[in-house]
Amino acid sequence: MRLLRCYGVRSSARRQSAHSVTDQQLVRRLEIEADTLEEVLPTARDVEAAAARISDWLITTPVLESEVLNQRAGCRVLVKAESLQHSGSFKIRGALNRLLSLSHDERRAGVVAYSSGNHAQGVALAAKWLGVRATIVMPKDAPQIKLSNTRAFGAEVVLYDRYRDDRERIAADIAQQQGAALVPAFDHPEIIAGQGTVGLELAQFARRRRLPLDCLFVPCGGGGLVSGVGLSIKAAYPDCRICAVEPEAYNDTAISLAAGSRQIIAGYPQTICDALMTPTPGAITFALNRTLLATALAVTDAQAIHAMAFAARHLKVVLEPSGAVGLAAALAGAAADCDCVGVILSGANVDLDRYIAVLNDYPDP
Ligand SMILES: Cc1ncc(COP(=O)(O)O)c(C=O)c1O
């Protein structure tokens, strides 16, 4: 078994609680997952199968363009506004693909998920559409809009403390008690294939117009979105440079790519990008991303916030901080040497008071 090198694993004392994991347990969990990977890696065909399964339920989100953005980025920018998707993010795609892949009996037993908020809403809405009972484990400090939307879609919400509790353990216990199926947020072939359908739509748009899509910026937490999108874009544009974009405090994909194995972010750094606070890439997502990704870029919170204001002013689109990091990278000039970059706007679920404060901070973005 390969030994895992870790970048300063979190202090175990801080994580001890009834449901907490020790550093050793966490490292062992990563090693075990790494051993059983090969058979489960999804392919571009799985993304196409997912599209056939879920497309009729979903919005084909628009691809936007702005002359101001092209000038600032230094190349042509195709903006895939997935923030306009049902539930306000791409997460409904993977959730629906997973739920539609369950057997009748599995659906009757219900589903369990853990999420900082957008996956919660995606699972809750997909479950509502299919008449499936959903229980979602969410951090108690998640944005109010994410908590209230999840409840409004009919899911039961179980709160946890993101600094003390092990949400995977809590969800696994609930799943066992209820006999329910787990719907992971990113590290599952059906989830990755579902998220990949965003890329399929963008590739179809670009090919119809014969555009030379040579670069792509995708917000990255656990890596489900960027790996799925990477699969579908590479099938159409093999030379396209797929770039994950992370908040600088959670650059776990960047340091994992550099090390050649999954690394863990130490401590609990703060970032305004609440949906991207994932301390380590997934086993499946990293196995895909280490071959699909050209690089992983980091943006500051200030750049993400500026991108939110820019999107409001020039694209007329509402974004949450995590949904704006790909745009932030383009605005920072990271695609200036490209001909045509695709940018995924991945989510819009931001509390209104915070959003208004952002717009006030950047009156002329
Ligand atoms: C808005 C938004 N963008 C990007 C991501 C990152 O997705 P992934 O964890 O699949 O990398 C998330 C994950 O929750 C999200 O909510």
The ligand as a Tripos MOL2 file, in Angstrom:
@<TRIPOS>MOLECULE
LIG
   16    16     1     0     0
SMALL
NO_CHARGES

@<TRIPOS>ATOM
      1 C1        -20.8970   26.8500   -6.3470 C.3       1 LIG1
      2 C2        -19.9160   25.7360   -6.3140 C.ar      1 LIG1
      3 N1        -18.8990   25.7650   -7.1710 N.ar      1 LIG1
      4 C3        -17.9660   24.8030   -7.2030 C.ar      1 LIG1
      5 C4        -18.0220   23.7420   -6.3030 C.ar      1 LIG1
      6 C5        -16.9440   22.7030   -6.3440 C.3       1 LIG1
      7 O1        -17.4240   21.4780   -6.7730 O.3       1 LIG1
      8 P1        -16.5640   20.1740   -6.5360 P.3       1 LIG1
      9 O2        -16.5950   19.8750   -5.0730 O.co2     1 LIG1
     10 O3        -17.2160   19.1450   -7.3610 O.co2     1 LIG1
     11 O4        -15.1850   20.5180   -6.9710 O.co2     1 LIG1
     12 C6        -19.0700   23.6630   -5.3910 C.ar      1 LIG1
     13 C7        -19.1540   22.5710   -4.4440 C.2       1 LIG1
     14 O5        -19.9260   22.5560   -3.5110 O.2       1 LIG1
     15 C8        -20.0540   24.6750   -5.3990 C.ar      1 LIG1
     16 O6        -21.0920   24.6450   -4.5640 O.3       1 LIG1
@<TRIPOS>BOND
     1     1     2 1
     2     2     3 ar
     3     2    15 ar
     4     3     4 ar
     5     4     5 ar
     6     5     6 1
     7     5    12 ar
     8     6     7 1
     9     7     8 1
    10     8     9 2
    11     8    10 1
    12     8    11 1
    13    12    13 1
    14    12    15 ar
    15    13    14 2
    16    15    16 1
@<TRIPOS>SUBSTRUCTURE
     1 LIG1         1 GROUP 0 **** ****
